[in-house]
Amino acid sequence: MELHFSGPLWYWRGPAPFHFVTVPADASAELAEIAPLVSYGWGMVPVRVRIGATTTTTALWPKDGGYIVPVKKALQTAEGLEIDDVVTVTLEV
């Protein structure tokens, strides 16, 4: 499965700092259908994510009935990303 969407990069301070892009509701619904087949625990869905010219692996986090994409520091640096930048994301599940 491959999904494409855009959204702003946002910051969550939490117990450890992370940056995310929220997966839109329609794409989250598609992911929820296959999540039981690919999840490795806590609802985490392993994916390959591409933003700009940079591709990396990560796992989607379930949040508020949908999913969020953690954006690693290395990807942020490679693409020159800052909080509130709108990015185009390609996910491969």
N, C-alpha and C positions, 0 to 999 in steps of 0.2 A: 504494500500500500504506500502511495506517495501523496502527500498533502502539501498545498501551497497556501500561504496566507501572509498578511502583514499586520503589524501591531507595534505599539511603543515598547521600548525597553524600560522596565521599571525595577526599582530597588526594594528589597525586603530586608530589613535589618535583622530580625529574628535573633536566635541565639548565635547564629553565624551569618555573615552577610552573603547575600546572593542577588543576582540579577536575573530577571525573567522576561519572557514574552508570553502573554496569555493566548492560548489556542481558542479561536472563535467557537461559539456554541455548536454550529453545524459540523465542524471538523471534530470537536470533542465527542459528539454523538457517534460519529463514524468510528472513532478510536475506542469508545466504550463497547462497541459491538465485538471488537477483536481482542480487547484487553485481556479477557480470561484465558485466551489462547497463548498470549505472549508475555504476560506480566510475570515478574519474578518475586513479587511480594509487595505488600502495602499498596497495591494498585499501580506500582511503577511500571512504565512501558518503555522498554529499551528502543532507542531510535538513533538514526544518523541524522544530524541536523546540518543544513547548509544556510549560511547567511553571507551574502556577497560571494566572494571567491573562496571562503573558508568552510571546510567541512570537518565535523568532529562527531564523536559518539557521546551520548548522554542517555538519560532516562527522564521521561515526562513525569511530573508529579501530579497526582490528583489533587484538585482544590475546588471547593464550592460546586461540586457536581460536574466539573470540567477538568481540564488539564492546563498545566503551565510548563513552559520550556526553560530549564535553567541554561543561562548563557555564560559559559566559562570565561574566566579572565583572559585566557589566551585568545579566544575568539574575539572578545571585545577589543583587545589590543591589535590583533591582526586587521580588523575591519575599522578601527578608529571609532568605536561606538561609545556613546555617552547616554546617560539616563534621559529618557523621553525621546530619543531618536526612534523614528518609525523604521522598522526593518522588515524586509521580505524574507520569510522563512520557508524552507523546503524540508519536510520531514519524510524520512523513509523508515517504515516500520518493518 
